[in-house]
């Protein structure tokens, strides 16, 4: 997949599980913002060099989540901002 010309292989929705249940990007996994970090991704087998796109409802939670992942050593993290923005710019190729 491509998001604004960046290759992504992992989509992470950092909204609550309830928000996720009411709609999300197909193929995304839900890791609520308070639980996001290197351990949460490592437990799911997500490599530190994977192309990761994080998003939330408006962009504030995703910004913090992206920063925490970068601090944990994930090198290819993209903050997609809000769900509507991601749906608008994500291309499945």
N, C-alpha and C positions, 0 to 999 in steps of 0.2 A: 504494500500500500504506500501511497504518497500523501503527505500532508505539506502543502506549500513547498513542493519540490524536495522534501526530505523523506527518505525512506523510513518507514516504521513497520515493525513486525509485532509489536505488543501495544495494545490499547488498554489504558487503565482509567477507569471511571472512579474518581475519588469522592463522589457524592455518597450519601448514606445508602444502605441497602434498600430502604424503602423508596428513595428517589430512583434508584437503579431499576427496581421492579416496575416502576411506572413508565420506563422507556430509557433506552440506551443505544449506543452505536453497536450494531451487530458484531459479535466477536470480542467485545470488550469484557474485561474482568473487573469486578468491583473490589476495590480495596479502599475503604473509607479513609479520608484524609488523616484522621488521628492515628491510624494504624500503618500509614505508608512509611516505608523505610527499606533499607537494604535487606534486613532480615525477612520482611514480608515477601520481597521479590525472590530472594535466594531460596526460600521454602518452596516457591513455585517453579524453581529451575530456570529463572530468567537471568541470562548472562549479563555481566556488567557492560558489555559492548553491544547489547541489543538496542535496536532503534525503538525507543519507548515514547509513546504519546500519552500524556496525561490530560484529563479534562474534568470539568465539574459543571455547575449550573451557570456561573457567571464569569469565572476566571480567577477569583480570589483564592479558593482552596487549591486549584491546580498550580498556581504560582508557588505557593508554599511547598506543595508536594514535589514539584520539579526541583526546587532548591534543595530539599532534603535528600532526594535521590542523587543529585549531583554531589552533595557532600558525602554521601555513602559510597561514592566511586563509580556511579553509573555515568558513562561518558557521552551517551547519545540520547539525552532526554529532551523532548520538545514539549513545551507548555502550549497546549491547544486552546486554552481558555475555556469558554463556555460551550455547552453541548451544541447549540445552534451553529456556532462558528465551525466546530469540527465537522458537523454534518455537511456544511456548505463547502468546505475545502478538502475533505478527505476523498481520495480517489483510489478505488480498488483496481489494481493493474495486474 
